Amino acid sequence: MTNRFISIEYDETSGDPEYKGIIVSDLRKTVTTIMTGDVVADFATMKEWCRSNPVAGRYMYSSSVDHFVFDAPGYGWSTNEDGSDQLIRVPTEHALSAKATVA
């Protein structure tokens, strides 16, 4: 069984985290990288890529996925009509209050 891990690469040292890309990897190497500069579009592309590239194991989000959503203002979680996670843009003031409610 082979598991794959999904991470969001970003620079969290600045006041407004700088998004770099989404990486799908296994324990040994990077399998694919999606880096258009638009995290919402990249997240949707990554999900479609994962559906098109099934593995005997699982696809799992690393903690960097949630950390990005909590660190970067203007992003949040939603679900689509299939009940699947979606990374979305939200107004910054709404994102901050929603994050405070979750924490």
HUQUILIN-V614120 format. One record per pair of residues at least 24 apart in sequence whose C-alpha atoms are under 10 Angstrom apart, sorted by the first residue. I is the first residue (numbers start at 1). J is the second residue. If there is no record, write none. Layout:
i=I j=J
i=I j=J
This chain:
i=1 j=55
i=1 j=56
i=1 j=57
i=1 j=58
i=2 j=26
i=2 j=27
i=2 j=55
i=2 j=56
i=2 j=57
i=2 j=58
i=2 j=59
i=3 j=27
i=3 j=55
i=3 j=56
i=3 j=57
i=3 j=58
i=3 j=59
i=3 j=60
i=4 j=29
i=4 j=30
i=4 j=31
i=4 j=50
i=4 j=54
i=4 j=55
i=4 j=56
i=4 j=57
i=4 j=58
i=4 j=59
i=4 j=60
i=4 j=61
i=4 j=62
i=5 j=30
i=5 j=31
i=5 j=58
i=5 j=59
i=5 j=60
i=5 j=61
i=5 j=62
i=5 j=63
i=6 j=30
i=6 j=31
i=6 j=32
i=6 j=33
i=6 j=43
i=6 j=46
i=6 j=47
i=6 j=50
i=6 j=59
i=6 j=60
i=6 j=61
i=6 j=62
i=6 j=63
i=6 j=64
i=6 j=65
i=7 j=33
i=7 j=60
i=7 j=61
i=7 j=62
i=7 j=63
i=7 j=64
i=7 j=65
i=7 j=66
i=7 j=67
i=7 j=68
i=8 j=33
i=8 j=34
i=8 j=35
i=8 j=39
i=8 j=42
i=8 j=43
i=8 j=61
i=8 j=62
i=8 j=63
i=8 j=64
i=8 j=65
i=8 j=66
i=8 j=67
i=8 j=68
i=8 j=69
i=9 j=35
i=9 j=39
i=9 j=64
i=9 j=65
i=9 j=68
i=10 j=64
i=10 j=65
i=10 j=67
i=10 j=68
i=10 j=71
i=10 j=72
i=11 j=68
i=12 j=67
i=12 j=68
i=12 j=71
i=12 j=72
i=15 j=71
i=15 j=72
i=15 j=73
i=16 j=71
i=16 j=72
i=16 j=73
i=17 j=68
i=17 j=71
i=17 j=72
i=17 j=73
i=18 j=68
i=18 j=72
i=19 j=68
i=19 j=72
i=22 j=46
i=22 j=64
i=22 j=65
i=24 j=49
i=24 j=50
i=24 j=59
i=24 j=60
i=24 j=61
i=24 j=62
i=25 j=59
i=26 j=59
i=39 j=68
i=39 j=75
i=39 j=87
i=39 j=88
i=39 j=89
i=40 j=75
i=40 j=76
i=40 j=86
i=40 j=87
i=40 j=88
i=40 j=89
i=41 j=87
i=41 j=88
i=42 j=87
i=43 j=85
i=43 j=86
i=43 j=87
i=43 j=88
i=44 j=85
i=44 j=86
i=44 j=87
i=44 j=88
i=47 j=84
i=47 j=85
i=47 j=86
i=69 j=95
i=69 j=99
i=70 j=95
i=70 j=96
i=70 j=98
i=70 j=99
i=70 j=100
i=70 j=102
i=70 j=103
i=71 j=96
i=71 j=99
i=72 j=96
i=73 j=99
i=75 j=99
